[in-house]
Amino acid sequence: MALVVSLEKETDRTLRSVHPTQLPCKYMVGEFDGKRVLQLNTYGSVSREIPGKLSQTLQFDEAAALQLYRMLKSEFGFKE
């Protein structure tokens, strides 16, 4: 579990495969100490010992969320 404060494109490595495990991810947005935070939660796959249990959490502050938004638009060619 971590608060992401910046995103940087990985240039020294390449994507070699797509992970075979598929699982749900839920998001929430809240306010903490007067700052908005995006939180992504992943849950255990059906093959885990406890399926559906909260597994990993990433939080994004506003600056990192903006970087994520811009990166997704750029990398996937999303239009508004």
Secondary structure, DSSP 8 states (H G I E B T S, - for coil): -EEE-------S-------S----EEEEEEEETTEEEEEEEEE--TTSSSTT-EEEEEEE-HHHHHHHHHHHHHHHT---
